[in-house]
Amino acid sequence: MIKFNRNVVISSAVCICLGFFSCSLLVNAYNDANNGSNENIRKLTDLLSQSYEENRKLLDELENKNKSISEYEDAVSNDSAALKLMKEELENARKLAGTSELAGEGIIITLNDSKAESGNVASSSLVIHDEDLLLFINELNSAGAEAISINGQRIVSRSSVKCAGSIINVNGVRVSAPFIIKAIGDPEVMEAALRFKGGVIDSLKPWGFTVEISHEENIVIGPYSQPIIYEHSSNE
């Protein structure tokens, strides 16, 4: 909907009133002319000339108002296109930063601690550690994963994955086995990267870890939810 400028409406109303006023003067002058007054005939001629001039000005002003309306319409159209572009760029930036929810095809990896008997092996060798999860993240990123999460925690460039005793913290949130890793991307490529001979899954097999991978058509990965604080940088 076009929103007319307040000054345009007021100016148009004034022009209409002037038109009615001119017509009234012409009628009065015409009546006087019929009474035979030469002076009134001269006045009528002058008023006609004045009326033509006023009408010309009114037409010029109307043309200018129409031009202004066209300019308003073009401005609104251009603003809408620019606004749409800015929204698209903002959404792409959010995707890159991991601050928006994403959905698409990909894989879900279920990773569990080993059920093997410890025997002469240290018990710590039979549980998943932060470096194991980091290996999965690196392989998935190398395979073109567009979004990754571990037990609901979105992995972004600022994410931290580290052990705290027997517990692993992801983005400062405590997580434990089973570890559910979701990744959006090409399922075939990502699974091949994980199962590559000598790769991350092969390195876990001797210790009895179980790794299950399923292909999904629609995986939803939530946004990075931790606050981002800049202490040592600013916009110049």
C-alpha positions as CSV (number, residue, x, y, z in Angstrom):
1,M,0.0,0.0,0.0
2,I,1.3,3.5,-0.9
3,K,1.5,5.9,2.0
4,F,0.9,9.4,0.6
5,N,2.9,12.3,2.0
6,R,0.9,14.6,4.3
7,N,2.1,17.7,2.4
8,V,0.9,16.2,-0.9
9,V,-2.6,15.8,0.4
10,I,-2.7,19.3,1.9
11,S,-1.4,20.8,-1.4
12,S,-4.0,18.9,-3.4
13,A,-6.8,20.1,-1.2
14,V,-5.7,23.8,-1.6
15,C,-5.5,23.4,-5.3
16,I,-9.1,22.1,-5.4
17,C,-10.3,25.0,-3.3
18,L,-8.6,27.5,-5.6
19,G,-10.4,25.9,-8.5
20,F,-13.8,26.3,-6.9
21,F,-13.0,29.9,-6.0
22,S,-12.0,30.7,-9.6
23,C,-15.2,29.2,-10.9
24,S,-17.2,31.3,-8.5
25,L,-15.6,34.5,-9.6
26,L,-16.2,33.6,-13.2
27,V,-19.9,33.1,-12.6
28,N,-20.3,36.4,-10.8
29,A,-18.4,38.3,-13.4
30,Y,-20.5,36.7,-16.2
31,N,-23.7,37.8,-14.5
32,D,-22.4,41.4,-14.2
33,A,-21.4,41.2,-17.9
34,N,-25.0,40.4,-18.9
35,N,-26.1,43.7,-17.3
36,G,-24.1,45.5,-20.1
37,S,-21.1,46.7,-18.1
38,N,-18.0,47.1,-20.3
39,E,-15.9,47.2,-17.2
40,N,-17.3,43.9,-16.2
41,I,-16.5,42.4,-19.6
42,R,-12.9,43.5,-19.2
43,K,-12.9,41.9,-15.8
44,L,-14.3,38.7,-17.2
45,T,-11.6,38.6,-19.9
46,D,-8.9,39.2,-17.2
47,L,-10.4,36.5,-15.0
48,L,-10.5,34.0,-17.9
49,S,-6.8,34.7,-18.6
50,Q,-6.1,34.3,-14.9
51,S,-8.1,31.1,-14.8
52,Y,-6.2,29.6,-17.7
53,E,-2.9,30.5,-15.9
54,E,-4.1,29.0,-12.6
55,N,-5.3,25.9,-14.4
56,R,-1.9,25.6,-16.1
57,K,-0.2,25.9,-12.7
58,L,-2.6,23.3,-11.2
59,L,-1.8,20.8,-14.0
60,D,1.9,21.4,-13.5
61,E,1.5,20.8,-9.8
62,L,-0.5,17.7,-10.4
63,E,2.2,16.4,-12.7
64,N,4.8,17.1,-10.1
65,K,2.7,15.3,-7.4
66,N,2.3,12.2,-9.7
67,K,6.0,12.3,-10.3
68,S,6.6,12.4,-6.5
69,I,4.2,9.4,-6.0
70,S,6.2,7.4,-8.7
71,E,9.4,8.3,-6.9
72,Y,7.9,7.1,-3.6
73,E,6.8,3.8,-5.2
74,D,10.2,3.3,-6.7
75,A,11.8,4.0,-3.3
76,V,9.5,1.5,-1.6
77,S,10.3,-1.1,-4.2
78,N,14.1,-0.5,-3.9
79,D,13.9,-0.6,-0.1
80,S,12.1,-3.9,-0.2
81,A,14.7,-5.4,-2.5
82,A,17.5,-4.1,-0.3
83,L,15.8,-5.3,2.8
84,K,15.4,-8.7,1.4
85,L,19.1,-8.9,0.4
86,M,20.1,-7.7,3.9
87,K,17.9,-10.4,5.5
88,E,19.5,-13.1,3.3
89,E,23.0,-11.9,4.1
90,L,22.2,-11.9,7.8
91,E,20.8,-15.4,7.7
92,N,23.9,-16.6,5.8
93,A,26.1,-15.0,8.5
94,R,24.0,-16.7,11.2
95,K,24.5,-20.1,9.5
96,L,28.2,-19.6,9.3
97,A,28.4,-18.5,13.0
98,G,26.2,-21.4,14.0
99,T,23.6,-19.2,15.7
100,S,20.6,-20.4,13.7
101,E,18.9,-23.7,13.6
102,L,19.7,-25.9,10.5
103,A,17.9,-28.9,9.0
104,G,18.8,-31.3,6.2
105,E,20.0,-34.7,5.3
106,G,23.0,-36.3,7.1
107,I,24.1,-38.9,9.6
108,I,23.6,-39.7,13.2
109,I,26.5,-41.4,15.0
110,T,25.9,-43.2,18.3
111,L,29.2,-43.7,20.2
112,N,29.4,-45.8,23.4
113,D,32.0,-46.7,25.9
114,S,33.6,-50.1,25.6
115,K,32.0,-53.1,27.3
116,A,35.2,-55.1,27.1
117,E,36.8,-56.5,30.3
118,S,39.5,-54.2,31.6
119,G,42.0,-57.1,32.5
120,N,45.4,-55.6,32.2
121,V,44.1,-52.6,30.4
122,A,43.6,-49.3,32.3
123,S,39.9,-48.6,32.7
124,S,40.4,-45.1,31.4
125,S,41.3,-46.7,28.0
126,L,37.7,-48.1,27.7
127,V,35.9,-44.8,27.9
128,I,35.5,-42.2,25.2
129,H,37.7,-39.1,25.7
130,D,37.6,-35.6,24.4
131,E,40.3,-36.4,21.8
132,D,38.1,-39.1,20.4
133,L,35.2,-36.7,19.9
134,L,37.6,-34.2,18.4
135,L,38.7,-36.8,15.9
136,F,35.1,-37.3,14.8
137,I,34.6,-33.6,14.5
138,N,37.7,-33.2,12.4
139,E,36.8,-36.0,10.0
140,L,33.2,-34.7,9.6
141,N,34.4,-31.2,8.9
142,S,36.9,-32.5,6.3
143,A,34.0,-34.4,4.7
144,G,32.1,-31.2,4.2
145,A,29.7,-31.3,7.2
146,E,27.6,-28.1,7.3
147,A,26.6,-28.4,10.9
148,I,27.6,-30.7,13.8
149,S,26.3,-31.3,17.3
150,I,27.2,-33.6,20.2
151,N,24.5,-34.5,22.6
152,G,22.6,-31.4,21.5
153,Q,25.5,-29.0,21.8
154,R,26.2,-27.2,18.5
155,I,29.9,-27.3,17.4
156,V,31.2,-24.0,16.1
157,S,34.6,-22.4,15.9
158,R,34.4,-21.2,19.5
159,S,33.3,-24.6,20.9
160,S,35.4,-26.4,23.5
161,V,35.5,-30.1,24.0
162,K,37.5,-31.2,27.0
163,C,37.6,-33.8,29.7
164,A,36.8,-32.9,33.3
165,G,37.6,-36.1,35.3
166,S,35.3,-38.9,34.0
167,I,33.0,-36.3,32.4
168,I,33.4,-34.5,29.1
169,N,32.4,-30.8,28.8
170,V,31.1,-29.6,25.4
171,N,30.6,-25.8,25.3
172,G,30.9,-25.9,29.1
173,V,28.0,-28.3,29.4
174,R,28.6,-31.8,30.9
175,V,27.8,-34.7,28.5
176,S,28.4,-38.4,28.9
177,A,28.0,-41.7,26.9
178,P,26.2,-42.6,24.8
179,F,27.4,-39.7,22.6
180,I,25.0,-38.8,19.9
181,I,26.8,-36.9,17.1
182,K,24.6,-35.3,14.4
183,A,26.0,-34.0,11.2
184,I,24.3,-32.4,8.2
185,G,25.9,-33.0,4.9
186,D,26.4,-35.7,2.3
187,P,25.7,-39.0,4.2
188,E,27.8,-41.2,2.0
189,V,30.8,-38.9,2.0
190,M,30.8,-38.4,5.7
191,E,30.4,-42.1,6.6
192,A,33.1,-43.0,4.2
193,A,35.4,-40.5,5.9
194,L,34.7,-42.0,9.3
195,R,35.2,-45.6,8.1
196,F,38.3,-44.9,6.1
197,K,40.9,-47.6,6.7
198,G,43.1,-46.5,9.6
199,G,40.6,-43.7,10.4
200,V,38.8,-42.8,13.6
201,I,36.5,-45.8,13.7
202,D,39.3,-48.2,13.0
203,S,41.3,-46.8,15.9
204,L,38.4,-47.6,18.3
205,K,37.7,-51.1,17.3
206,P,40.6,-52.8,19.2
207,W,39.2,-51.4,22.4
208,G,35.7,-52.7,21.9
209,F,33.9,-49.4,21.4
210,T,30.6,-49.6,19.6
211,V,29.9,-47.1,16.8
212,E,26.6,-47.0,14.9
213,I,25.9,-44.8,12.0
214,S,22.4,-44.1,10.4
215,H,21.5,-42.1,7.4
216,E,18.7,-39.6,8.0
217,E,16.7,-37.5,5.5
218,N,15.9,-34.7,7.9
219,I,18.2,-33.9,10.8
220,V,17.6,-30.8,12.9
221,I,20.6,-29.2,14.7
222,G,19.9,-26.3,17.1
223,P,21.9,-23.1,17.3
224,Y,25.0,-22.4,19.4
225,S,23.4,-21.3,22.7
226,Q,26.3,-20.0,24.7
227,P,26.9,-16.2,24.9
228,I,29.6,-14.8,22.7
229,I,31.7,-12.2,24.6
230,Y,34.5,-10.2,23.0
231,E,37.0,-8.9,25.6
232,H,40.0,-8.1,23.6
233,S,38.6,-6.9,20.3
234,S,36.3,-4.2,19.0
235,N,34.9,-2.8,15.7
236,E,37.1,-0.1,14.2
